[in-house]
Amino acid sequence: MFAASVPYLKLADVVVCGWQTARALLAAQANRASDTAFFDAKIAFAQCYAEHVLVQAGGLEASILGAKGNESVLALTKDEF
């Protein structure tokens, strides 16, 4: 019943954090002139997040949508866990 709940929560985490990181990136780009070093670090972090974490979203989506319901999870008995 809730077999995809963990990947779904991970997907929500990755995407929501990506959204907030994108908002911070836009603010950093707008205010870069006031403190170049600080805002350059924010921009670098956003790029790092996009390249190393946000790319996981596609795999998590595939694991949620590609699962055949609960079949693989329900194939095991309580004792087999």
Long-range contacts (C-beta under 8 A, 24 or more apart in sequence): 1-70, 3-67, 3-69, 3-70, 3-72, 3-73, 3-74, 4-63, 4-64, 4-67, 7-60, 7-63, 7-64, 8-60, 8-64, 10-56, 10-60, 11-57, 11-60, 11-61, 11-64, 14-53, 14-54, 14-56, 14-57, 14-60, 15-54, 15-57, 17-49, 17-53, 18-49, 18-50, 18-53, 18-54, 18-57, 21-45, 21-46, 21-49, 21-50, 22-46
